[in-house]
């Protein structure tokens, strides 16, 4: 825990990190208002905001270090497990459906990126595979494909722009977690 606090203190010195956190706070308020307008329940709002917050931190780390920490992914899975139990208790009639949606979202999200990992011969990292499995468990089977599509499209748009501006080379790797964040936010905001 102390190493996490130390890491946060170090990052806080960075102006870009402070701007990211401020933007994330504003976005979380806007998303919460939208979720309330969509008549989402408190557990779904909590689930989405936890995923959003973790994706912000994961994106920062991936952008700067080109890695996705397993600690964050395991924490997210543990939280999702607790939320699944709560959802099952509160909505016992739909508990099995919620569990199956989370599991199938996990398989679809992770499976699509695992397939991309093998097709690209490692161009898509295993961190991205695990990240999308976790996102799938939070978003469920009904929303994970939209999140995948929007993430890939935002990544492609960024890559084309950077190639045109000659900021990156064709074979250069780019971190994918920031685009997973963009795709997930858009999916949440559009109610997909």
C-alpha positions as CSV (number, residue, x, y, z in Angstrom):
1,X,0.0,0.0,0.0
2,X,2.8,2.4,0.8
3,X,4.4,1.8,-2.6
4,X,1.1,2.7,-4.2
5,X,1.0,6.0,-2.2
6,X,4.6,6.7,-3.1
7,X,3.8,6.0,-6.8
8,X,0.8,8.4,-6.6
9,X,3.0,11.1,-5.0
10,X,5.6,10.8,-7.7
11,X,3.0,10.9,-10.5
12,X,1.3,13.9,-8.9
13,X,4.4,16.0,-9.5
14,X,3.7,15.6,-13.2
15,X,1.4,18.3,-14.6
16,X,0.0,16.0,-17.3
17,X,-1.1,13.5,-14.6
18,X,-2.8,16.2,-12.6
19,X,-4.6,17.3,-15.7
20,X,-5.7,13.7,-16.4
21,X,-7.0,13.3,-12.9
22,X,-9.0,16.5,-13.1
23,X,-10.4,15.5,-16.5
24,X,-11.3,12.1,-15.2
25,X,-13.1,13.7,-12.2
26,X,-15.1,15.9,-14.5
27,X,-15.9,13.0,-16.8
28,X,-17.0,10.8,-13.9
29,X,-19.5,13.5,-12.7
30,X,-20.8,13.8,-16.3
31,X,-21.0,10.0,-16.7
32,X,-22.8,9.7,-13.3
33,X,-25.4,12.2,-14.3
34,X,-25.9,10.4,-17.6
35,X,-26.2,7.0,-15.9
36,X,-28.8,8.5,-13.6
37,X,-30.7,9.8,-16.7
38,X,-30.5,6.3,-18.2
39,X,-32.1,5.0,-14.9
40,X,-29.1,2.7,-14.2
41,X,-29.1,1.1,-10.7
42,X,-26.6,2.0,-8.1
43,X,-24.6,-1.2,-8.6
44,X,-24.3,-0.7,-12.4
45,X,-23.2,3.0,-11.8
46,X,-20.7,1.8,-9.2
47,X,-19.4,-0.9,-11.5
48,X,-18.9,1.5,-14.4
49,X,-17.2,4.2,-12.3
50,X,-14.8,1.7,-10.8
51,X,-13.9,0.4,-14.3
52,X,-13.5,4.0,-15.5
53,X,-11.2,5.0,-12.7
54,X,-9.0,1.9,-13.0
55,X,-8.8,2.4,-16.8
56,X,-7.6,6.0,-16.3
57,X,-4.7,4.8,-14.1
58,X,-4.0,1.8,-16.4
59,X,-3.9,4.1,-19.4
60,X,-1.5,6.4,-17.8
61,X,0.8,3.6,-16.9
62,X,0.6,1.9,-20.3
63,X,1.1,5.3,-22.1
64,X,4.3,6.0,-20.1
65,X,5.7,2.5,-19.5
66,X,4.1,0.4,-22.2
67,X,2.9,-2.2,-19.7
68,X,-0.4,-3.0,-18.0
69,X,0.1,-4.0,-14.3
70,X,-1.4,-7.3,-13.3
71,X,-2.1,-5.9,-9.8
72,X,-4.7,-3.5,-11.2
73,X,-6.3,-6.3,-13.3
74,X,-6.5,-8.7,-10.4
75,X,-7.9,-5.9,-8.2
76,X,-10.6,-5.2,-10.8
77,X,-11.5,-8.9,-11.0
78,X,-11.8,-9.2,-7.3
79,X,-14.0,-6.1,-7.2
80,X,-16.1,-7.5,-10.0
81,X,-16.5,-10.8,-8.1
82,X,-17.8,-8.9,-5.1
83,X,-20.2,-6.8,-7.3
84,X,-21.5,-10.0,-8.9
85,X,-22.3,-11.4,-5.5
86,X,-24.1,-8.2,-4.6
87,X,-26.0,-8.1,-7.9
88,X,-26.9,-11.8,-7.4
89,X,-28.3,-11.0,-3.9
90,X,-30.2,-7.9,-5.0
91,X,-31.5,-9.3,-8.2
92,X,-31.8,-13.0,-7.4
93,X,-34.1,-13.6,-10.2
94,X,-31.5,-12.4,-12.7
95,X,-28.4,-13.4,-10.9
96,X,-27.5,-16.3,-13.2
97,X,-28.1,-14.1,-16.3
98,X,-25.8,-11.4,-14.9
99,X,-23.1,-13.9,-14.1
100,X,-23.3,-15.5,-17.5
101,X,-23.2,-12.1,-19.2
102,X,-20.1,-11.2,-17.2
103,X,-18.4,-14.5,-18.0
104,X,-19.3,-14.4,-21.7
105,X,-18.2,-10.7,-21.9
106,X,-14.9,-11.8,-20.4
107,X,-14.5,-14.7,-22.8
108,X,-15.4,-12.5,-25.8
109,X,-13.2,-9.6,-24.8
110,X,-10.2,-11.7,-23.9
111,X,-10.8,-14.2,-26.7
112,X,-10.9,-11.6,-29.5
113,X,-7.6,-10.0,-28.3
114,X,-6.1,-13.4,-27.7
115,X,-6.9,-14.2,-31.3
116,X,-5.3,-10.9,-32.4
117,X,-2.3,-11.7,-30.2
118,X,-1.7,-14.9,-32.2
119,X,-2.5,-13.4,-35.6
120,X,-0.2,-10.5,-35.0
121,X,2.5,-12.8,-33.7
122,X,2.7,-10.9,-30.4
123,X,2.0,-7.4,-31.8
124,X,-1.0,-7.3,-29.5
125,X,0.4,-7.8,-26.0
126,X,-0.9,-10.2,-23.4
127,X,-1.6,-7.2,-21.1
128,X,-4.1,-6.1,-23.7
129,X,-5.7,-9.5,-23.8
130,X,-6.1,-9.6,-20.0
131,X,-7.3,-6.0,-20.0
132,X,-10.1,-6.7,-22.4
133,X,-11.1,-9.8,-20.5
134,X,-11.5,-7.7,-17.4
135,X,-13.4,-5.0,-19.4
136,X,-15.6,-7.7,-20.8
137,X,-16.5,-8.9,-17.3
138,X,-17.6,-5.4,-16.3
139,X,-19.4,-4.5,-19.6
140,X,-21.0,-7.8,-20.1
141,X,-21.7,-9.7,-23.3
142,X,-24.1,-7.0,-24.6
143,X,-21.6,-4.2,-24.6
144,X,-18.1,-5.7,-25.0
145,X,-18.2,-5.8,-28.8
146,X,-19.1,-2.1,-29.0
147,X,-16.2,-1.3,-26.6
148,X,-13.9,-3.4,-28.7
149,X,-14.9,-1.8,-32.0
150,X,-14.7,1.8,-30.6
151,X,-11.3,1.1,-29.0
152,X,-9.9,-0.3,-32.2
153,X,-11.3,2.5,-34.3
154,X,-9.9,5.2,-31.9
155,X,-6.5,3.5,-32.0
156,X,-6.6,3.3,-35.8
157,X,-7.6,7.0,-36.1
158,X,-4.8,8.0,-33.8
159,X,-2.3,5.8,-35.7
160,X,-3.2,7.2,-39.1
161,X,-3.0,10.7,-37.8
162,X,0.4,10.1,-36.2
163,X,1.7,8.4,-39.4
164,X,0.5,11.4,-41.5
165,X,2.2,13.8,-39.1
166,X,5.3,11.6,-39.2
167,X,5.3,11.3,-35.3
168,X,5.5,7.5,-35.5
169,X,6.8,4.9,-37.9
170,X,4.6,2.2,-39.5
171,X,6.0,-0.7,-37.3
172,X,6.2,1.3,-34.1
173,X,4.2,0.0,-31.2
174,X,1.6,2.2,-29.4
175,X,0.1,1.5,-26.0
176,X,-3.5,0.3,-26.4
177,X,-4.9,0.9,-22.9
178,X,-5.6,4.6,-23.6
179,X,-7.7,3.6,-26.6
180,X,-9.5,0.9,-24.5
181,X,-10.4,3.8,-22.1
182,X,-11.7,5.9,-25.0
183,X,-13.7,3.0,-26.4
184,X,-15.1,2.0,-23.0
185,X,-16.1,5.6,-22.2
186,X,-17.9,6.0,-25.5
187,X,-19.7,2.7,-25.0
188,X,-20.8,3.8,-21.6
189,X,-21.8,7.3,-22.7
190,X,-23.7,6.1,-25.7
191,X,-25.6,3.5,-23.6
192,X,-24.5,0.6,-25.8
